[in-house]
């Protein structure tokens, strides 16, 4: 057990071009990609991204998680040179680490500026909300160097935009504009510039943090678990989740606040 704990702790030791900031007052946990000039994501950083988001999920000071890049740019993608040093069959699990935002029990926002390519775009696809500036370009260019998206991009993009558009982006390594991404349903919202994006992120986080954490956690699981299942299964799970929440403190508090025309004070229980 002690050896396992040491190995687990080692994952987060000496973060590889990642920064973590927690704003307890605004209840935001920031995961910042910080490797100038293009904030590329290393192989080691992927496991660290997963571990950091797991810890955010357990931190009472964090209500909403935000992923973004440093210095006015999100990321140009992965560290391709470094991949050749990874042992054989050492990269078949990448979608698990990059899928951490989907498993996180809290809302996760990805804020993108300028470049959102490769693994950075795939990381955003696992988030609940994708926000970008108008100048942002998004894409999965792996095929242009003889590879394919390997961190969940093929599956999550198809689920969002359909097979035809996904093939267009992936086969051609096409970089689409933020406006096209918004029109296709990839982006949740679009900001005029970096300053407006900052305001938008904080607005989303404030609104999310005003909701019941228990209700958000529950509906996230329902939506993620059922979006590609049959309607019958989805309705069944929704019904059981609804019934589960009826006995919660948060539901009773929300109803009382509604009846008394005041703001609710949720506990997440």
C-alpha positions as CSV (number, residue, x, y, z in Angstrom):
1,X,0.0,0.0,0.0
2,X,2.8,2.4,0.9
3,X,4.6,1.7,-2.4
4,X,1.3,2.3,-4.3
5,X,0.9,5.6,-2.5
6,X,4.4,6.6,-3.4
7,X,3.8,5.8,-7.1
8,X,0.5,7.7,-7.0
9,X,2.2,10.8,-5.4
10,X,5.0,10.6,-8.0
11,X,2.5,11.3,-10.8
12,X,1.9,14.8,-9.4
13,X,5.4,15.5,-8.4
14,X,7.1,18.1,-10.7
15,X,4.2,19.0,-12.9
16,X,5.3,18.9,-16.6
17,X,4.4,22.4,-17.9
18,X,1.1,22.4,-16.1
19,X,-0.1,24.9,-13.4
20,X,-2.8,24.5,-10.8
21,X,-4.6,27.4,-9.2
22,X,-7.6,27.4,-6.9
23,X,-9.7,30.4,-6.3
24,X,-11.6,29.4,-3.2
25,X,-13.7,32.6,-3.2
26,X,-15.0,32.0,-6.7
27,X,-14.9,28.2,-6.2
28,X,-12.9,27.7,-9.4
29,X,-10.1,25.2,-9.9
30,X,-7.8,26.2,-12.8
31,X,-5.8,23.7,-14.8
32,X,-3.4,25.7,-17.0
33,X,-1.3,24.4,-19.8
34,X,1.9,26.3,-19.6
35,X,4.7,25.4,-22.0
36,X,5.6,28.5,-24.1
37,X,5.3,29.2,-26.9
38,X,2.5,26.8,-28.0
39,X,1.7,25.0,-24.7
40,X,2.2,21.5,-26.2
41,X,1.1,18.6,-24.0
42,X,3.7,15.9,-23.1
43,X,3.1,12.3,-22.6
44,X,3.8,12.6,-18.9
45,X,1.4,15.6,-18.6
46,X,-1.5,13.4,-19.7
47,X,-1.4,11.3,-16.6
48,X,-1.0,14.5,-14.5
49,X,-4.0,16.1,-16.1
50,X,-6.0,13.0,-15.1
51,X,-4.7,13.1,-11.5
52,X,-5.3,16.8,-11.1
53,X,-8.9,16.7,-12.3
54,X,-9.5,13.8,-10.0
55,X,-8.2,15.9,-7.1
56,X,-10.4,18.8,-8.2
57,X,-13.3,16.4,-8.0
58,X,-12.6,15.8,-4.3
59,X,-11.8,19.4,-3.3
60,X,-14.5,21.2,-1.4
61,X,-13.0,24.5,-2.4
62,X,-13.7,23.8,-6.1
63,X,-17.2,23.9,-7.6
64,X,-16.3,24.3,-11.2
65,X,-13.1,23.2,-13.1
66,X,-11.6,25.4,-15.9
67,X,-9.0,24.2,-18.3
68,X,-7.1,26.8,-20.4
69,X,-3.7,27.7,-21.8
70,X,-1.2,30.3,-20.6
71,X,-0.1,33.5,-22.4
72,X,-3.2,34.0,-24.5
73,X,-3.1,30.6,-26.3
74,X,-4.7,27.3,-25.5
75,X,-2.5,24.6,-27.2
76,X,-1.2,23.4,-30.5
77,X,-1.4,19.8,-29.4
78,X,0.9,17.0,-28.2
79,X,4.6,16.6,-28.0
80,X,5.1,14.6,-31.1
81,X,8.9,14.3,-30.8
82,X,8.5,12.9,-27.3
83,X,6.1,10.2,-28.4
84,X,9.0,8.3,-30.1
85,X,10.5,7.7,-26.7
86,X,7.4,5.9,-25.4
87,X,7.7,2.1,-25.3
88,X,5.6,-0.1,-27.6
89,X,2.0,-0.3,-26.6
90,X,2.5,2.6,-24.2
91,X,0.0,4.9,-25.8
92,X,-3.1,2.8,-26.3
93,X,-4.7,4.2,-23.2
94,X,-4.5,7.9,-23.9
95,X,-8.2,8.4,-24.1
96,X,-8.6,7.4,-20.5
97,X,-6.3,10.2,-19.2
98,X,-7.7,12.8,-21.5
99,X,-11.3,11.7,-20.7
100,X,-10.9,12.8,-17.1
101,X,-13.2,15.8,-17.5
102,X,-16.1,13.6,-18.5
103,X,-15.6,11.5,-15.3
104,X,-15.2,14.5,-13.0
105,X,-18.3,14.9,-10.8
106,X,-18.2,18.6,-11.2
107,X,-18.8,20.8,-14.3
108,X,-15.7,21.3,-16.4
109,X,-15.2,24.2,-18.8
110,X,-12.5,24.4,-21.5
111,X,-11.6,28.0,-22.5
112,X,-9.7,28.1,-25.9
113,X,-7.7,30.9,-27.5
114,X,-6.0,30.9,-30.9
115,X,-5.1,27.2,-31.3
116,X,-7.1,24.2,-30.1
117,X,-5.5,21.3,-32.0
118,X,-4.7,17.6,-31.4
119,X,-4.9,16.4,-27.8
120,X,-5.9,19.9,-26.6
121,X,-9.0,19.7,-28.8
122,X,-9.6,16.1,-27.6
123,X,-9.4,17.3,-24.0
124,X,-12.0,19.9,-24.7
125,X,-14.3,17.4,-26.2
126,X,-14.4,15.6,-22.9
127,X,-15.5,18.8,-21.1
128,X,-19.0,19.9,-20.3
129,X,-18.6,23.3,-21.8
130,X,-16.3,24.6,-24.6
131,X,-15.8,28.3,-24.9
132,X,-13.5,30.1,-27.4
133,X,-12.6,33.4,-28.9
134,X,-13.6,34.3,-32.4
135,X,-10.1,33.9,-33.7
136,X,-9.7,30.4,-32.4
137,X,-9.1,27.5,-34.8
138,X,-9.9,24.0,-33.9
139,X,-8.8,20.7,-35.4
140,X,-7.4,17.2,-35.4
141,X,-4.4,17.3,-37.7
142,X,-2.9,13.9,-36.8
143,X,-3.5,12.3,-40.3
144,X,-1.2,14.9,-41.9
145,X,1.7,13.2,-40.1
146,X,0.5,9.6,-40.7
147,X,-1.4,9.1,-37.5
148,X,-5.0,9.3,-36.2
149,X,-6.5,11.0,-33.2
150,X,-5.7,8.7,-30.3
151,X,-7.0,10.5,-27.2
152,X,-10.7,10.1,-27.8
153,X,-11.1,12.4,-30.7
154,X,-12.5,10.0,-33.3
155,X,-15.3,8.9,-31.0
156,X,-16.2,12.1,-29.2
157,X,-16.2,14.2,-32.3
158,X,-18.5,11.8,-34.1
159,X,-20.9,12.0,-31.2
160,X,-21.0,15.8,-31.4
161,X,-21.1,16.5,-35.1
162,X,-22.0,13.3,-36.9
163,X,-19.9,11.0,-39.1
164,X,-19.9,13.2,-42.2
165,X,-18.4,16.3,-40.5
166,X,-16.1,14.2,-38.4
167,X,-14.6,12.5,-41.4
168,X,-14.2,15.8,-43.2
169,X,-12.2,17.2,-40.2
170,X,-10.2,14.1,-39.5
171,X,-9.4,12.8,-43.0
172,X,-8.4,16.2,-44.2
173,X,-6.7,17.4,-41.0
174,X,-9.0,20.4,-41.4
175,X,-8.8,23.3,-39.1
176,X,-12.2,24.9,-38.6
177,X,-13.0,28.4,-37.4
178,X,-14.6,29.0,-34.0
179,X,-17.8,30.2,-35.8
180,X,-18.0,26.9,-37.7
181,X,-17.4,25.0,-34.5
182,X,-20.3,27.0,-32.8
183,X,-22.6,26.3,-35.8
184,X,-21.8,22.6,-35.7
185,X,-22.5,22.4,-32.0
186,X,-18.9,21.8,-30.8
187,X,-18.7,25.1,-28.9
188,X,-21.1,26.1,-26.2
189,X,-20.4,29.8,-26.6
190,X,-18.2,32.3,-28.4
191,X,-16.4,35.3,-27.1
192,X,-15.3,38.4,-29.0
193,X,-11.8,38.4,-27.6
194,X,-9.6,37.3,-24.7
195,X,-11.1,39.8,-22.2
196,X,-14.6,38.7,-23.1
197,X,-13.6,35.0,-22.8
198,X,-12.3,35.7,-19.3
199,X,-15.7,37.3,-18.3
200,X,-17.6,34.5,-20.0
201,X,-15.7,31.8,-18.1
202,X,-16.3,33.5,-14.8
203,X,-20.0,34.0,-15.6
204,X,-20.5,30.4,-16.5
205,X,-18.6,29.3,-13.3
206,X,-20.7,31.7,-11.1
207,X,-24.0,30.4,-12.6
208,X,-22.9,26.7,-12.2
209,X,-21.7,27.2,-8.7
210,X,-25.1,28.7,-7.8
211,X,-26.7,25.3,-8.6
212,X,-27.0,22.3,-6.4
213,X,-23.8,20.3,-6.6
214,X,-25.7,17.1,-6.0
215,X,-28.1,17.8,-8.9
216,X,-25.3,18.8,-11.2
217,X,-23.3,15.7,-10.4
218,X,-26.3,13.5,-10.9
219,X,-27.5,15.0,-14.2
220,X,-23.9,14.9,-15.6
221,X,-23.8,11.1,-14.9
222,X,-27.3,10.6,-16.5
223,X,-26.4,12.6,-19.6
224,X,-23.0,11.1,-20.1
225,X,-24.2,7.5,-19.5
226,X,-27.3,7.6,-21.7
227,X,-26.6,9.9,-24.7
228,X,-25.8,6.9,-26.9
229,X,-28.2,4.4,-25.4
230,X,-31.8,3.7,-26.2
231,X,-34.5,6.1,-25.2
232,X,-36.0,3.4,-22.9
233,X,-32.8,2.9,-21.0
234,X,-32.2,6.7,-20.8
235,X,-35.7,7.3,-19.4
236,X,-35.3,4.5,-16.9
237,X,-32.0,6.0,-15.5
238,X,-33.4,9.5,-15.5
239,X,-36.4,8.3,-13.5
240,X,-34.3,6.6,-10.9
241,X,-31.9,9.6,-10.6
242,X,-34.9,11.9,-10.2
243,X,-36.3,9.7,-7.4
244,X,-32.9,9.6,-5.7
245,X,-32.8,13.4,-5.5
246,X,-36.3,13.8,-4.0
247,X,-34.9,12.9,-0.5
248,X,-31.9,15.2,-0.7
249,X,-31.3,18.2,1.4
250,X,-30.6,20.3,-1.8
251,X,-33.9,19.5,-3.3
252,X,-35.8,20.5,-0.1
253,X,-33.7,23.6,0.2
254,X,-34.2,24.5,-3.5
255,X,-38.0,24.1,-3.1
256,X,-38.2,26.1,0.1
257,X,-36.1,28.9,-1.5
258,X,-38.4,28.9,-4.5
259,X,-41.6,29.1,-2.3
260,X,-40.1,31.9,-0.1
261,X,-38.6,33.8,-3.0
262,X,-35.0,33.7,-1.8
263,X,-31.7,32.3,-3.0
264,X,-31.0,28.7,-2.0
265,X,-28.0,27.7,0.0
266,X,-27.0,24.2,-1.2
267,X,-24.8,21.7,0.6
268,X,-24.4,19.1,-2.1
269,X,-26.1,16.5,-0.1
